[in-house]
Amino acid sequence: MNKILLHACCAPCASYPINLLRDEGYEPAVYFYNPNIYPQDEHEKRLDELIRYSQKESFELIYEPYTPDDFTKAAYGLENEPEKGKRCEKCFYLRLSKTAQKAAALNVPEFTTTLTVSPHKVSYQVFCAGEICAEQYGVKFAPYDFKKKDGFKITQQIARENNMYKQTYCGCVYSLHSRDLRADAISELPKT
């Protein structure tokens, strides 16, 4: 089997990509580097769930310590950007750069990411960041769009079957704020 480093943001999003990659002849090592996740308690919940899932599904899990300043620096000046904007592009680059660097250090020739499983992410933005990072570190980026072929729906099914913790926002403080604003707006709608 060929080894591939799979950047993962959480266990639910990793579930289907791990299965698909295995079906295609890869043995994924899962890499958790997500300094964007806020607050630290949320970061720990997602990591703990991924550790639990790695033990159940027998895959290698590599994770980095929580370093929120990495994201704060990357997002500086882009705080008011909308979701799917330049801040997200910087965030993708930050996480995929570290993933490409880790792949090179481990002599793993390819890497990819679970970020494309979400219907809330623009896969093209993720692919652009992945290609740039791959070139910088001399590895290959595998541009999987994991939301295709009902990928997101399958991740949700696997999460339910495994009683996984599922977050209600992307991860960063800005997406948390956007979620809260949407919830407030909905709660103010007239009841019919």
WOQUIZI-V250924 format. One record per residue. N is the residue number from 1. RES is the residue in three letters. SS is DSSP state (2 for helix, 1 for strand, 0 for the rest). OMEGA is omega in radians with two decimals (none if undefined). Layout:
N:RES:SS:OMEGA  N:RES:SS:OMEGA
This chain:
1:MET:0:3.08  2:ASN:1:3.13  3:LYS:1:3.06  4:ILE:1:3.10  5:LEU:1:-3.10  6:LEU:1:3.04  7:HIS:1:-3.12  8:ALA:0:3.10  9:CYS:0:-3.12  10:CYS:0:-3.13  11:ALA:2:-3.14  12:PRO:2:-3.11  13:CYS:2:-3.13  14:ALA:2:-2.96  15:SER:2:-3.13  16:TYR:2:3.10  17:PRO:2:3.11  18:ILE:2:-3.13  19:ASN:2:-3.14  20:LEU:2:3.14  21:LEU:2:3.10  22:ARG:2:3.11  23:ASP:2:-3.12  24:GLU:0:3.03  25:GLY:0:3.10  26:TYR:1:2.90  27:GLU:1:-3.09  28:PRO:1:2.87  29:ALA:1:-3.05  30:VAL:1:-3.07  31:TYR:1:-3.12  32:PHE:1:3.02  33:TYR:0:-3.03  34:ASN:0:-3.13  35:PRO:0:3.12  36:ASN:0:-3.04  37:ILE:0:-3.09  38:TYR:0:-0.14  39:PRO:0:-3.10  40:GLN:2:3.12  41:ASP:2:3.10  42:GLU:2:3.09  43:HIS:2:-3.12  44:GLU:2:3.10  45:LYS:2:-3.12  46:ARG:2:3.11  47:LEU:2:3.14  48:ASP:2:3.13  49:GLU:2:3.11  50:LEU:2:3.07  51:ILE:2:3.13  52:ARG:2:-3.12  53:TYR:2:3.12  54:SER:2:3.11  55:GLN:2:3.14  56:LYS:2:-3.03  57:GLU:2:3.05  58:SER:0:2.99  59:PHE:0:3.12  60:GLU:1:3.11  61:LEU:1:3.10  62:ILE:1:3.14  63:TYR:1:-3.12  64:GLU:0:3.06  65:PRO:0:-3.14  66:TYR:0:-3.11  67:THR:0:-3.05  68:PRO:2:3.10  69:ASP:2:3.09  70:ASP:2:3.14  71:PHE:2:-3.13  72:THR:2:3.12  73:LYS:2:-3.12  74:ALA:2:-3.08  75:ALA:2:-3.07  76:TYR:0:-3.14  77:GLY:0:-3.11  78:LEU:0:-3.06  79:GLU:0:-3.09  80:ASN:0:3.09  81:GLU:0:3.08  82:PRO:0:3.00  83:GLU:0:-3.11  84:LYS:0:-3.13  85:GLY:0:-3.07  86:LYS:2:3.11  87:ARG:2:3.11  88:CYS:2:3.10  89:GLU:2:3.11  90:LYS:2:3.14  91:CYS:2:3.11  92:PHE:2:-3.13  93:TYR:2:-3.14  94:LEU:2:-3.06  95:ARG:2:-3.12  96:LEU:2:3.04  97:SER:2:3.12  98:LYS:2:3.13  99:THR:2:3.11  100:ALA:2:3.11  101:GLN:2:3.13  102:LYS:2:3.11  103:ALA:2:3.13  104:ALA:2:-3.13  105:ALA:2:-3.13  106:LEU:0:-3.08  107:ASN:0:3.03  108:VAL:0:-2.97  109:PRO:0:-3.07  110:GLU:1:3.02  111:PHE:1:3.06  112:THR:1:-3.07  113:THR:1:3.07  114:THR:2:-3.06  115:LEU:2:-3.11  116:THR:2:3.12  117:VAL:2:-3.08  118:SER:0:3.04  119:PRO:0:3.14  120:HIS:0:3.13  121:LYS:0:3.09  122:VAL:0:-3.06  123:SER:2:3.14  124:TYR:2:3.11  125:GLN:2:3.13  126:VAL:2:-3.13  127:PHE:2:3.12  128:CYS:2:3.12  129:ALA:2:-3.14  130:GLY:2:3.14  131:GLU:2:3.12  132:ILE:2:-3.11  133:CYS:2:3.11  134:ALA:2:3.14  135:GLU:2:-3.13  136:GLN:2:-3.04  137:TYR:2:3.04  138:GLY:0:3.06  139:VAL:0:-3.11  140:LYS:1:3.03  141:PHE:1:3.10  142:ALA:0:-3.02  143:PRO:0:3.09  144:TYR:0:3.00  145:ASP:0:-2.99  146:PHE:0:3.10  147:LYS:0:3.11  148:LYS:2:3.11  149:LYS:2:3.09  150:ASP:2:-3.12  151:GLY:2:-3.13  152:PHE:2:3.13  153:LYS:2:3.13  154:ILE:2:3.11  155:THR:2:-3.14  156:GLN:2:3.11  157:GLN:2:3.12  158:ILE:2:3.13  159:ALA:2:3.11  160:ARG:2:-3.11  161:GLU:2:-3.10  162:ASN:0:3.13  163:ASN:0:-3.09  164:MET:0:2.96  165:TYR:0:3.10  166:LYS:0:3.14  167:GLN:0:-3.12  168:THR:0:3.08  169:TYR:0:-3.06  170:CYS:0:3.14  171:GLY:0:-3.05  172:CYS:0:-3.12  173:VAL:2:-3.11  174:TYR:2:3.10  175:SER:2:3.06  176:LEU:2:3.12  177:HIS:2:3.11  178:SER:2:3.10  179:ARG:2:-3.12  180:ASP:2:3.10  181:LEU:2:3.10  182:ARG:2:3.14  183:ALA:2:3.11  184:ASP:2:-3.14  185:ALA:2:3.14  186:ILE:2:-3.12  187:SER:2:3.14  188:GLU:0:3.10  189:LEU:0:3.10  190:PRO:0:3.11  191:LYS:0:3.13  192:THR:0:none
